[in-house]
């Protein structure tokens, strides 16, 4: 928590995020709720967010929070 915030949720992407056992293990170890974007090209999405923030002279984290990201219906919570 040295960064000044306490995360309550984590967006998880990539090949491992498709595995239900890995999802639950990750949630349990981190103690966080996990959510999964529907967008398969998340690297491109991240680049687009950075470009959008730069074009608007905005901080990337603030810009991202203003965007709508479609998510899977599944939410994994720590057990």
mmCIF file as gemmi writes it, N, C-alpha and C atoms, coordinates in Angstrom:
data_model
loop_
_atom_site.group_PDB
_atom_site.id
_atom_site.type_symbol
_atom_site.label_atom_id
_atom_site.label_alt_id
_atom_site.label_comp_id
_atom_site.label_asym_id
_atom_site.label_entity_id
_atom_site.label_seq_id
_atom_site.pdbx_PDB_ins_code
_atom_site.Cartn_x
_atom_site.Cartn_y
_atom_site.Cartn_z
_atom_site.occupancy
_atom_site.B_iso_or_equiv
_atom_site.pdbx_formal_charge
_atom_site.auth_seq_id
_atom_site.auth_asym_id
_atom_site.pdbx_PDB_model_num
ATOM 1 N N . UNK Axp A 1 ? 0.826 -1.2 0 1 0 ? 1 A 1
ATOM 2 C CA . UNK Axp A 1 ? 0 0 0 1 0 ? 1 A 1
ATOM 3 C C . UNK Axp A 1 ? 0.86 1.249 0 1 0 ? 1 A 1
ATOM 4 N N . UNK Axp A 2 ? 2.098 1.17 -0.412 1 0 ? 2 A 1
ATOM 5 C CA . UNK Axp A 2 ? 2.968 2.328 -0.456 1 0 ? 2 A 1
ATOM 6 C C . UNK Axp A 2 ? 2.59 3.327 -1.537 1 0 ? 2 A 1
ATOM 7 N N . UNK Axp A 3 ? 1.715 2.934 -2.463 1 0 ? 3 A 1
ATOM 8 C CA . UNK Axp A 3 ? 1.324 3.809 -3.555 1 0 ? 3 A 1
ATOM 9 C C . UNK Axp A 3 ? 0.208 4.768 -3.208 1 0 ? 3 A 1
ATOM 10 N N . UNK Axp A 4 ? -0.338 4.682 -2.014 1 0 ? 4 A 1
ATOM 11 C CA . UNK Axp A 4 ? -1.375 5.61 -1.612 1 0 ? 4 A 1
ATOM 12 C C . UNK Axp A 4 ? -2.791 5.162 -1.915 1 0 ? 4 A 1
ATOM 13 N N . UNK Axp A 5 ? -2.974 3.932 -2.369 1 0 ? 5 A 1
ATOM 14 C CA . UNK Axp A 5 ? -4.332 3.433 -2.602 1 0 ? 5 A 1
ATOM 15 C C . UNK Axp A 5 ? -4.39 1.955 -2.25 1 0 ? 5 A 1
ATOM 16 N N . UNK Axp A 6 ? -5.585 1.484 -1.973 1 0 ? 6 A 1
ATOM 17 C CA . UNK Axp A 6 ? -5.8 0.077 -1.671 1 0 ? 6 A 1
ATOM 18 C C . UNK Axp A 6 ? -6.718 -0.5 -2.737 1 0 ? 6 A 1
ATOM 19 N N . UNK Axp A 7 ? -6.195 -1.379 -3.595 1 0 ? 7 A 1
ATOM 20 C CA . UNK Axp A 7 ? -7.045 -1.942 -4.654 1 0 ? 7 A 1
ATOM 21 C C . UNK Axp A 7 ? -8.126 -2.845 -4.065 1 0 ? 7 A 1
ATOM 22 N N . UNK Axp A 8 ? -9.272 -2.83 -4.688 1 0 ? 8 A 1
ATOM 23 C CA . UNK Axp A 8 ? -10.374 -3.704 -4.28 1 0 ? 8 A 1
ATOM 24 C C . UNK Axp A 8 ? -10.722 -4.7 -5.374 1 0 ? 8 A 1
ATOM 25 N N . UNK Axp A 9 ? -10.218 -4.458 -6.582 1 0 ? 9 A 1
ATOM 26 C CA . UNK Axp A 9 ? -10.554 -5.288 -7.732 1 0 ? 9 A 1
ATOM 27 C C . UNK Axp A 9 ? -9.37 -5.257 -8.693 1 0 ? 9 A 1
ATOM 28 N N . UNK Axp A 10 ? -9.183 -6.358 -9.426 1 0 ? 10 A 1
ATOM 29 C CA . UNK Axp A 10 ? -8.105 -6.439 -10.393 1 0 ? 10 A 1
ATOM 30 C C . UNK Axp A 10 ? -8.66 -6.927 -11.72 1 0 ? 10 A 1
ATOM 31 N N . UNK Axp A 11 ? -8.31 -6.248 -12.806 1 0 ? 11 A 1
ATOM 32 C CA . UNK Axp A 11 ? -8.677 -6.709 -14.144 1 0 ? 11 A 1
ATOM 33 C C . UNK Axp A 11 ? -7.586 -7.659 -14.614 1 0 ? 11 A 1
ATOM 34 N N . UNK Axp A 12 ? -7.975 -8.868 -15.006 1 0 ? 12 A 1
ATOM 35 C CA . UNK Axp A 12 ? -7.011 -9.896 -15.373 1 0 ? 12 A 1
ATOM 36 C C . UNK Axp A 12 ? -7.18 -10.244 -16.844 1 0 ? 12 A 1
ATOM 37 N N . UNK Axp A 13 ? -6.037 -10.296 -17.575 1 0 ? 13 A 1
ATOM 38 C CA . UNK Axp A 13 ? -6.048 -10.576 -19.006 1 0 ? 13 A 1
ATOM 39 C C . UNK Axp A 13 ? -4.992 -11.629 -19.322 1 0 ? 13 A 1
ATOM 40 N N . UNK Axp A 14 ? -5.035 -12.136 -20.529 1 0 ? 14 A 1
ATOM 41 C CA . UNK Axp A 14 ? -4.026 -13.087 -20.979 1 0 ? 14 A 1
ATOM 42 C C . UNK Axp A 14 ? -4.502 -14.524 -20.894 1 0 ? 14 A 1
ATOM 43 N N . UNK Axp A 15 ? -3.648 -15.423 -21.357 1 0 ? 15 A 1
ATOM 44 C CA . UNK Axp A 15 ? -4.009 -16.837 -21.444 1 0 ? 15 A 1
ATOM 45 C C . UNK Axp A 15 ? -4.416 -17.467 -20.127 1 0 ? 15 A 1
ATOM 46 N N . UNK Axp A 16 ? -3.674 -17.163 -19.062 1 0 ? 16 A 1
ATOM 47 C CA . UNK Axp A 16 ? -3.998 -17.733 -17.757 1 0 ? 16 A 1
ATOM 48 C C . UNK Axp A 16 ? -5.349 -17.305 -17.224 1 0 ? 16 A 1
ATOM 49 N N . UNK Axp A 17 ? -5.828 -16.163 -17.684 1 0 ? 17 A 1
ATOM 50 C CA . UNK Axp A 17 ? -7.11 -15.654 -17.184 1 0 ? 17 A 1
ATOM 51 C C . UNK Axp A 17 ? -8.295 -16.469 -17.689 1 0 ? 17 A 1
ATOM 52 N N . UNK Axp A 18 ? -8.052 -17.38 -18.609 1 0 ? 18 A 1
ATOM 53 C CA . UNK Axp A 18 ? -9.133 -18.232 -19.125 1 0 ? 18 A 1
ATOM 54 C C . UNK Axp A 18 ? -9.323 -19.488 -18.28 1 0 ? 18 A 1
ATOM 55 N N . UNK Axp A 19 ? -8.371 -19.776 -17.404 1 0 ? 19 A 1
ATOM 56 C CA . UNK Axp A 19 ? -8.398 -20.994 -16.598 1 0 ? 19 A 1
ATOM 57 C C . UNK Axp A 19 ? -9.098 -20.736 -15.265 1 0 ? 19 A 1
ATOM 58 N N . UNK Axp A 20 ? -10.19 -21.455 -15 1 0 ? 20 A 1
ATOM 59 C CA . UNK Axp A 20 ? -10.984 -21.192 -13.791 1 0 ? 20 A 1
ATOM 60 C C . UNK Axp A 20 ? -10.217 -21.49 -12.506 1 0 ? 20 A 1
ATOM 61 N N . UNK Axp A 21 ? -9.383 -22.526 -12.499 1 0 ? 21 A 1
ATOM 62 C CA . UNK Axp A 21 ? -8.595 -22.831 -11.295 1 0 ? 21 A 1
ATOM 63 C C . UNK Axp A 21 ? -7.583 -21.713 -11.032 1 0 ? 21 A 1
ATOM 64 N N . UNK Axp A 22 ? -6.887 -21.275 -12.07 1 0 ? 22 A 1
ATOM 65 C CA . UNK Axp A 22 ? -5.921 -20.191 -11.928 1 0 ? 22 A 1
ATOM 66 C C . UNK Axp A 22 ? -6.607 -18.913 -11.459 1 0 ? 22 A 1
ATOM 67 N N . UNK Axp A 23 ? -7.779 -18.631 -11.986 1 0 ? 23 A 1
ATOM 68 C CA . UNK Axp A 23 ? -8.532 -17.445 -11.569 1 0 ? 23 A 1
ATOM 69 C C . UNK Axp A 23 ? -8.771 -17.464 -10.067 1 0 ? 23 A 1
ATOM 70 N N . UNK Axp A 24 ? -9.251 -18.61 -9.564 1 0 ? 24 A 1
ATOM 71 C CA . UNK Axp A 24 ? -9.57 -18.696 -8.136 1 0 ? 24 A 1
ATOM 72 C C . UNK Axp A 24 ? -8.313 -18.627 -7.291 1 0 ? 24 A 1
ATOM 73 N N . UNK Axp A 25 ? -7.252 -19.305 -7.72 1 0 ? 25 A 1
ATOM 74 C CA . UNK Axp A 25 ? -5.995 -19.261 -6.961 1 0 ? 25 A 1
ATOM 75 C C . UNK Axp A 25 ? -5.462 -17.834 -6.878 1 0 ? 25 A 1
ATOM 76 N N . UNK Axp A 26 ? -5.487 -17.114 -7.984 1 0 ? 26 A 1
ATOM 77 C CA . UNK Axp A 26 ? -5.009 -15.741 -8.018 1 0 ? 26 A 1
ATOM 78 C C . UNK Axp A 26 ? -5.83 -14.839 -7.096 1 0 ? 26 A 1
ATOM 79 N N . UNK Axp A 27 ? -7.136 -14.998 -7.145 1 0 ? 27 A 1
ATOM 80 C CA . UNK Axp A 27 ? -8.01 -14.211 -6.284 1 0 ? 27 A 1
ATOM 81 C C . UNK Axp A 27 ? -7.738 -14.502 -4.807 1 0 ? 27 A 1
ATOM 82 N N . UNK Axp A 28 ? -7.563 -15.783 -4.485 1 0 ? 28 A 1
ATOM 83 C CA . UNK Axp A 28 ? -7.299 -16.169 -3.092 1 0 ? 28 A 1
ATOM 84 C C . UNK Axp A 28 ? -5.96 -15.63 -2.602 1 0 ? 28 A 1
ATOM 85 N N . UNK Axp A 29 ? -4.92 -15.749 -3.416 1 0 ? 29 A 1
ATOM 86 C CA . UNK Axp A 29 ? -3.581 -15.3 -3.015 1 0 ? 29 A 1
ATOM 87 C C . UNK Axp A 29 ? -3.543 -13.781 -2.849 1 0 ? 29 A 1
ATOM 88 N N . UNK Axp A 30 ? -4.157 -13.061 -3.775 1 0 ? 30 A 1
ATOM 89 C CA . UNK Axp A 30 ? -4.139 -11.606 -3.718 1 0 ? 30 A 1
ATOM 90 C C . UNK Axp A 30 ? -5.19 -11.028 -2.772 1 0 ? 30 A 1
ATOM 91 N N . UNK Axp A 31 ? -6.207 -11.837 -2.457 1 0 ? 31 A 1
ATOM 92 C CA . UNK Axp A 31 ? -7.291 -11.34 -1.606 1 0 ? 31 A 1
ATOM 93 C C . UNK Axp A 31 ? -8.127 -10.277 -2.288 1 0 ? 31 A 1
ATOM 94 N N . UNK Axp A 32 ? -8.214 -10.384 -3.629 1 0 ? 32 A 1
ATOM 95 C CA . UNK Axp A 32 ? -8.936 -9.385 -4.403 1 0 ? 32 A 1
ATOM 96 C C . UNK Axp A 32 ? -9.989 -10.027 -5.297 1 0 ? 32 A 1
ATOM 97 N N . UNK Axp A 33 ? -11.017 -9.258 -5.581 1 0 ? 33 A 1
ATOM 98 C CA . UNK Axp A 33 ? -12.013 -9.641 -6.579 1 0 ? 33 A 1
ATOM 99 C C . UNK Axp A 33 ? -11.379 -9.495 -7.956 1 0 ? 33 A 1
ATOM 100 N N . UNK Axp A 34 ? -11.622 -10.46 -8.828 1 0 ? 34 A 1
ATOM 101 C CA . UNK Axp A 34 ? -11.082 -10.419 -10.178 1 0 ? 34 A 1
ATOM 102 C C . UNK Axp A 34 ? -12.199 -10.234 -11.183 1 0 ? 34 A 1
ATOM 103 N N . UNK Axp A 35 ? -11.931 -9.401 -12.179 1 0 ? 35 A 1
ATOM 104 C CA . UNK Axp A 35 ? -12.847 -9.183 -13.299 1 0 ? 35 A 1
ATOM 105 C C . UNK Axp A 35 ? -12.069 -9.362 -14.586 1 0 ? 35 A 1
ATOM 106 N N . UNK Axp A 36 ? -12.799 -9.646 -15.671 1 0 ? 36 A 1
ATOM 107 C CA . UNK Axp A 36 ? -12.163 -10.044 -16.917 1 0 ? 36 A 1
ATOM 108 C C . UNK Axp A 36 ? -12.767 -9.289 -18.097 1 0 ? 36 A 1
ATOM 109 N N . UNK Axp A 37 ? -11.959 -8.423 -18.722 1 0 ? 37 A 1
ATOM 110 C CA . UNK Axp A 37 ? -12.452 -7.68 -19.893 1 0 ? 37 A 1
ATOM 111 C C . UNK Axp A 37 ? -12.802 -8.626 -21.041 1 0 ? 37 A 1
ATOM 112 N N . UNK Axp A 38 ? -13.84 -8.292 -21.799 1 0 ? 38 A 1
ATOM 113 C CA . UNK Axp A 38 ? -14.207 -9.076 -22.975 1 0 ? 38 A 1
ATOM 114 C C . UNK Axp A 38 ? -13.234 -8.838 -24.13 1 0 ? 38 A 1
ATOM 115 N N . UNK Axp A 39 ? -12.602 -7.69 -24.167 1 0 ? 39 A 1
ATOM 116 C CA . UNK Axp A 39 ? -11.668 -7.355 -25.235 1 0 ? 39 A 1
ATOM 117 C C . UNK Axp A 39 ? -10.484 -8.316 -25.224 1 0 ? 39 A 1
ATOM 118 N N . UNK Axp A 40 ? -10.253 -9.002 -26.341 1 0 ? 40 A 1
ATOM 119 C CA . UNK Axp A 40 ? -9.146 -9.95 -26.404 1 0 ? 40 A 1
ATOM 120 C C . UNK Axp A 40 ? -7.817 -9.261 -26.701 1 0 ? 40 A 1
ATOM 121 N N . UNK Axp A 41 ? -7.849 -8.117 -27.333 1 0 ? 41 A 1
ATOM 122 C CA . UNK Axp A 41 ? -6.626 -7.379 -27.666 1 0 ? 41 A 1
ATOM 123 C C . UNK Axp A 41 ? -6.354 -6.316 -26.596 1 0 ? 41 A 1
ATOM 124 N N . UNK Axp A 42 ? -6.044 -6.776 -25.39 1 0 ? 42 A 1
ATOM 125 C CA . UNK Axp A 42 ? -5.894 -5.844 -24.273 1 0 ? 42 A 1
ATOM 126 C C . UNK Axp A 42 ? -4.645 -4.984 -24.387 1 0 ? 42 A 1
ATOM 127 N N . UNK Axp A 43 ? -3.595 -5.478 -25.045 1 0 ? 43 A 1
ATOM 128 C CA . UNK Axp A 43 ? -2.403 -4.645 -25.231 1 0 ? 43 A 1
ATOM 129 C C . UNK Axp A 43 ? -2.749 -3.442 -26.108 1 0 ? 43 A 1
ATOM 130 N N . UNK Axp A 44 ? -3.508 -3.689 -27.174 1 0 ? 44 A 1
ATOM 131 C CA . UNK Axp A 44 ? -3.936 -2.594 -28.047 1 0 ? 44 A 1
ATOM 132 C C . UNK Axp A 44 ? -4.875 -1.642 -27.301 1 0 ? 44 A 1
ATOM 133 N N . UNK Axp A 45 ? -5.731 -2.193 -26.462 1 0 ? 45 A 1
ATOM 134 C CA . UNK Axp A 45 ? -6.641 -1.363 -25.679 1 0 ? 45 A 1
ATOM 135 C C . UNK Axp A 45 ? -5.854 -0.456 -24.732 1 0 ? 45 A 1
ATOM 136 N N . UNK Axp A 46 ? -4.839 -1.008 -24.082 1 0 ? 46 A 1
ATOM 137 C CA . UNK Axp A 46 ? -3.996 -0.207 -23.189 1 0 ? 46 A 1
ATOM 138 C C . UNK Axp A 46 ? -3.276 0.899 -23.935 1 0 ? 46 A 1
ATOM 139 N N . UNK Axp A 47 ? -2.78 0.579 -25.118 1 0 ? 47 A 1
ATOM 140 C CA . UNK Axp A 47 ? -2.106 1.597 -25.943 1 0 ? 47 A 1
ATOM 141 C C . UNK Axp A 47 ? -3.082 2.69 -26.357 1 0 ? 47 A 1
ATOM 142 N N . UNK Axp A 48 ? -4.3 2.294 -26.697 1 0 ? 48 A 1
ATOM 143 C CA . UNK Axp A 48 ? -5.318 3.278 -27.08 1 0 ? 48 A 1
ATOM 144 C C . UNK Axp A 48 ? -5.669 4.188 -25.899 1 0 ? 48 A 1
ATOM 145 N N . UNK Axp A 49 ? -5.748 3.618 -24.701 1 0 ? 49 A 1
ATOM 146 C CA . UNK Axp A 49 ? -6.014 4.431 -23.513 1 0 ? 49 A 1
ATOM 147 C C . UNK Axp A 49 ? -4.886 5.433 -23.29 1 0 ? 49 A 1
ATOM 148 N N . UNK Axp A 50 ? -3.639 4.997 -23.445 1 0 ? 50 A 1
ATOM 149 C CA . UNK Axp A 50 ? -2.51 5.907 -23.251 1 0 ? 50 A 1
ATOM 150 C C . UNK Axp A 50 ? -2.526 7.021 -24.293 1 0 ? 50 A 1
ATOM 151 N N . UNK Axp A 51 ? -2.818 6.671 -25.539 1 0 ? 51 A 1
ATOM 152 C CA . UNK Axp A 51 ? -2.895 7.675 -26.608 1 0 ? 51 A 1
ATOM 153 C C . UNK Axp A 51 ? -4.028 8.659 -26.342 1 0 ? 51 A 1
ATOM 154 N N . UNK Axp A 52 ? -5.171 8.14 -25.909 1 0 ? 52 A 1
ATOM 155 C CA . UNK Axp A 52 ? -6.308 9.013 -25.608 1 0 ? 52 A 1
ATOM 156 C C . UNK Axp A 52 ? -5.997 9.98 -24.481 1 0 ? 52 A 1
ATOM 157 N N . UNK Axp A 53 ? -5.307 9.479 -23.453 1 0 ? 53 A 1
ATOM 158 C CA . UNK Axp A 53 ? -4.931 10.342 -22.332 1 0 ? 53 A 1
ATOM 159 C C . UNK Axp A 53 ? -3.961 11.419 -22.802 1 0 ? 53 A 1
ATOM 160 N N . UNK Axp A 54 ? -2.99 11.021 -23.62 1 0 ? 54 A 1
ATOM 161 C CA . UNK Axp A 54 ? -2.005 11.989 -24.126 1 0 ? 54 A 1
ATOM 162 C C . UNK Axp A 54 ? -2.681 13.047 -24.987 1 0 ? 54 A 1
ATOM 163 N N . UNK Axp A 55 ? -3.619 12.633 -25.818 1 0 ? 55 A 1
ATOM 164 C CA . UNK Axp A 55 ? -4.309 13.573 -26.704 1 0 ? 55 A 1
ATOM 165 C C . UNK Axp A 55 ? -5.118 14.591 -25.91 1 0 ? 55 A 1
ATOM 166 N N . UNK Axp A 56 ? -5.56 14.198 -24.736 1 0 ? 56 A 1
ATOM 167 C CA . UNK Axp A 56 ? -6.363 15.101 -23.902 1 0 ? 56 A 1
ATOM 168 C C . UNK Axp A 56 ? -5.554 15.744 -22.784 1 0 ? 56 A 1
ATOM 169 N N . UNK Axp A 57 ? -4.239 15.488 -22.786 1 0 ? 57 A 1
ATOM 170 C CA . UNK Axp A 57 ? -3.366 16.014 -21.731 1 0 ? 57 A 1
ATOM 171 C C . UNK Axp A 57 ? -3.884 15.611 -20.344 1 0 ? 57 A 1
ATOM 172 N N . UNK Axp A 58 ? -4.317 14.361 -20.24 1 0 ? 58 A 1
ATOM 173 C CA . UNK Axp A 58 ? -4.873 13.841 -18.991 1 0 ? 58 A 1
ATOM 174 C C . UNK Axp A 58 ? -3.942 12.787 -18.412 1 0 ? 58 A 1
ATOM 175 N N . UNK Axp A 59 ? -4.065 12.549 -17.125 1 0 ? 59 A 1
ATOM 176 C CA . UNK Axp A 59 ? -3.352 11.436 -16.504 1 0 ? 59 A 1
ATOM 177 C C . UNK Axp A 59 ? -3.976 10.136 -16.986 1 0 ? 59 A 1
ATOM 178 N N . UNK Axp A 60 ? -3.148 9.148 -17.272 1 0 ? 60 A 1
ATOM 179 C CA . UNK Axp A 60 ? -3.65 7.889 -17.826 1 0 ? 60 A 1
ATOM 180 C C . UNK Axp A 60 ? -4.647 7.229 -16.876 1 0 ? 60 A 1
ATOM 181 N N . UNK Axp A 61 ? -4.335 7.17 -15.575 1 0 ? 61 A 1
ATOM 182 C CA . UNK Axp A 61 ? -5.24 6.487 -14.65 1 0 ? 61 A 1
ATOM 183 C C . UNK Axp A 61 ? -6.607 7.172 -14.593 1 0 ? 61 A 1
ATOM 184 N N . UNK Axp A 62 ? -6.616 8.492 -14.631 1 0 ? 62 A 1
ATOM 185 C CA . UNK Axp A 62 ? -7.89 9.211 -14.616 1 0 ? 62 A 1
ATOM 186 C C . UNK Axp A 62 ? -8.656 8.993 -15.918 1 0 ? 62 A 1
ATOM 187 N N . UNK Axp A 63 ? -7.94 8.99 -17.029 1 0 ? 63 A 1
ATOM 188 C CA . UNK Axp A 63 ? -8.573 8.756 -18.331 1 0 ? 63 A 1
ATOM 189 C C . UNK Axp A 63 ? -9.206 7.367 -18.376 1 0 ? 63 A 1
ATOM 190 N N . UNK Axp A 64 ? -8.467 6.363 -17.913 1 0 ? 64 A 1
ATOM 191 C CA . UNK Axp A 64 ? -8.972 4.98 -17.937 1 0 ? 64 A 1
ATOM 192 C C . UNK Axp A 64 ? -10.224 4.84 -17.081 1 0 ? 64 A 1
ATOM 193 N N . UNK Axp A 65 ? -10.238 5.478 -15.922 1 0 ? 65 A 1
ATOM 194 C CA . UNK Axp A 65 ? -11.403 5.379 -15.044 1 0 ? 65 A 1
ATOM 195 C C . UNK Axp A 65 ? -12.663 5.956 -15.679 1 0 ? 65 A 1
ATOM 196 N N . UNK Axp A 66 ? -12.498 6.853 -16.637 1 0 ? 66 A 1
ATOM 197 C CA . UNK Axp A 66 ? -13.648 7.449 -17.318 1 0 ? 66 A 1
ATOM 198 C C . UNK Axp A 66 ? -14.158 6.604 -18.491 1 0 ? 66 A 1
ATOM 199 N N . UNK Axp A 67 ? -13.445 5.543 -18.829 1 0 ? 67 A 1
ATOM 200 C CA . UNK Axp A 67 ? -13.818 4.716 -19.983 1 0 ? 67 A 1
ATOM 201 C C . UNK Axp A 67 ? -14.727 3.56 -19.563 1 0 ? 67 A 1
ATOM 202 N N . UNK Axp A 68 ? -15.537 3.119 -20.488 1 0 ? 68 A 1
ATOM 203 C CA . UNK Axp A 68 ? -16.401 1.957 -20.269 1 0 ? 68 A 1
ATOM 204 C C . UNK Axp A 68 ? -15.707 0.743 -20.873 1 0 ? 68 A 1
ATOM 205 N N . UNK Axp A 69 ? -15.434 -0.251 -20.054 1 0 ? 69 A 1
ATOM 206 C CA . UNK Axp A 69 ? -14.796 -1.478 -20.514 1 0 ? 69 A 1
ATOM 207 C C . UNK Axp A 69 ? -15.793 -2.611 -20.327 1 0 ? 69 A 1
ATOM 208 N N . UNK Axp A 70 ? -16.157 -3.268 -21.412 1 0 ? 70 A 1
ATOM 209 C CA . UNK Axp A 70 ? -17.094 -4.387 -21.313 1 0 ? 70 A 1
ATOM 210 C C . UNK Axp A 70 ? -16.402 -5.56 -20.62 1 0 ? 70 A 1
ATOM 211 N N . UNK Axp A 71 ? -17.121 -6.142 -19.647 1 0 ? 71 A 1
ATOM 212 C CA . UNK Axp A 71 ? -16.558 -7.221 -18.832 1 0 ? 71 A 1
ATOM 213 C C . UNK Axp A 71 ? -17.376 -8.501 -18.987 1 0 ? 71 A 1
ATOM 214 N N . UNK Axp A 72 ? -16.699 -9.633 -18.734 1 0 ? 72 A 1
ATOM 215 C CA . UNK Axp A 72 ? -17.409 -10.902 -18.613 1 0 ? 72 A 1
ATOM 216 C C . UNK Axp A 72 ? -18.388 -10.779 -17.444 1 0 ? 72 A 1
ATOM 217 N N . UNK Axp A 73 ? -19.42 -11.608 -17.468 1 0 ? 73 A 1
ATOM 218 C CA . UNK Axp A 73 ? -20.363 -11.626 -16.352 1 0 ? 73 A 1
ATOM 219 C C . UNK Axp A 73 ? -19.748 -12.242 -15.101 1 0 ? 73 A 1
ATOM 220 N N . UNK Axp A 74 ? -18.711 -13.05 -15.291 1 0 ? 74 A 1
ATOM 221 C CA . UNK Axp A 74 ? -18.081 -13.754 -14.168 1 0 ? 74 A 1
ATOM 222 C C . UNK Axp A 74 ? -17.237 -12.805 -13.341 1 0 ? 74 A 1
ATOM 223 N N . UNK Axp A 75 ? -17.405 -12.848 -12.026 1 0 ? 75 A 1
ATOM 224 C CA . UNK Axp A 75 ? -16.571 -12.139 -11.067 1 0 ? 75 A 1
ATOM 225 C C . UNK Axp A 75 ? -16.063 -13.189 -10.082 1 0 ? 75 A 1
ATOM 226 N N . UNK Axp A 76 ? -14.737 -13.259 -9.902 1 0 ? 76 A 1
ATOM 227 C CA . UNK Axp A 76 ? -14.155 -14.24 -8.985 1 0 ? 76 A 1
ATOM 228 C C . UNK Axp A 76 ? -13.785 -13.53 -7.705 1 0 ? 76 A 1
ATOM 229 N N . UNK Axp A 77 ? -14.278 -14.069 -6.58 1 0 ? 77 A 1
ATOM 230 C CA . UNK Axp A 77 ? -14.001 -13.471 -5.272 1 0 ? 77 A 1
ATOM 231 C C . UNK Axp A 77 ? -13.16 -14.435 -4.449 1 0 ? 77 A 1
ATOM 232 N N . UNK Axp A 78 ? -12.321 -13.892 -3.564 1 0 ? 78 A 1
ATOM 233 C CA . UNK Axp A 78 ? -11.501 -14.764 -2.716 1 0 ? 78 A 1
ATOM 234 C C . UNK Axp A 78 ? -12.392 -15.628 -1.816 1 0 ? 78 A 1
ATOM 235 N N . UNK Axp A 79 ? -11.93 -16.842 -1.594 1 0 ? 79 A 1
ATOM 236 C CA . UNK Axp A 79 ? -12.693 -17.741 -0.698 1 0 ? 79 A 1
ATOM 237 C C . UNK Axp A 79 ? -12.069 -17.751 0.681 1 0 ? 79 A 1
